[in-house]
């Protein structure tokens, strides 16, 4: 869902903090200062926790081995200056970084090793072939041939192995050529295929080496002429590969050395904890931390505590993490309104944004007066603190902002409709409301009772249908077929039923369509009613055969409930106008009873006092009514259709500090 319409609570991670018992107090104080851990009842430290520590010890050792392998490849010594203060890093970050460098290092050194091995093989092969080429000059393929009748091979043996080979296999060889190369003997032989198994077994037993012969269409002498150039190129590749490896190490050397120091400290720290676990000299603290705060909390704990093990993981299927809402600053105050109904469950929808928009709109439409709106904002700013026990609490701060925002909406509607203390300007200064209204159409709509009621019902249709759409989306997400059918049927009945009934019963065509089209509306309308009945049966069983009718009557009742917007809005205006009339009547009566300037002064003072008292009363009464009825529309007509709630409040373990403390009073 769009975060500015329907939000979701912040993702939580389960954190386990394991430390030595003598560090328990320090750990708790630090967690209190960090202030992000929602502490839960910790289970006893079990094999899983000990295994996790052992696993991290193994990871640290492995990463240290990687770092040592890389550093050992340096051609000459280096002196690396480490920073005076080393910022702790997570084990995951260190091992991941070391592993990536080591993977690149292994690829380069592996390439170098393969090239060196191939070069050594070619050089050794060249020595033997150079000597043998004086006796024979066959193709390379013939040196290692395998056929149906004969096979050939070329071996490098020690003198003792050669003696044994000749004693046991000499009579089986069809032909053999022997040459001496330094302290080794090279023999090229041809033997029958029927003796191959015996000869190959003998070769393995005496530890002889079968030379690796390139499978090329070259004679021995041709190969020897080309091998020098091949070896030269391979040595150039080896040198280039070694340079690349040195460059890789040089580029990351500072980081590798730094990580090695961190890994050494981490391994020692975890080793102490591992030993402490075996002796049960450890403390386990666990709870929930917002995902966005995990990195900072882990870094702070590792930085401050000498021996600590921290494990974080996502919620398991059976877990019930607390709920931390994450709404934009302008919408956050209306969390107070949603929490009055029920806190969202973890992972469920948070309707705060949509409630914020509609609540402020309803409140502003019902209060709808510039002076009353300014008065409400001033009361929220200067009087609210005196009416609550803890003015500095977050709840009071959010509620005050709700009044600010809702009062601002009322101020906007008042300016658009030109309403100042009802008809005060018209009655006392003969200024028509429509002349000062910023939007004449709004003034006309809100001043006419019938138009205001129609507008309220249209707003109700939008608000209620929004709730039903959200309920349909929830049904689709959860696979609730009964709910899907019920809501689909309701929309079909509404879309086709309202125009059909208006045309059939009142002969009013809401849409510019022909009679035959209106007649066809009966089919989707009937389908909608059938869907509603089937959906009710699927959700409530046999009771659905009766209660399906309440889906239709309830929808109508919900829409009619929004007429309270017009009722409260008009009551606010007419009551203010009545007070203006009453003050004017008292004023004129006093002027008639007391002639002269004295009568004018007394009448004016009385009128002003009456206006202030009566309008303050109307401000409080209208604000309360607007708040209560906005609350009801958001709760009963809206949230109850799709919202479940039932979440646990995220209450982090943190250092509480009140700026204002009242002492010395009797309760």
PyMOL commands that set and color helices and strands:
alter all, ss='L'
color gray80, all
select helices_A, chain A and resi 21-34+47-72+91-132+140-143+159-172+193-205+220-279+291-304+329-332+335-341+352-367+370-382+384-387+394-417+424-429+433-436+440-447+449-478+481-506+515-547+549-561+563-593+596-635+639-641
alter helices_A, ss='H'
color red, helices_A
select strands_A, chain A and resi 7-8+12-20+38-40+150-157+173-181+184-192+209-210+282-290+308-314+349-350
alter strands_A, ss='S'
color yellow, strands_A
deselect
rebuild
show_as cartoon
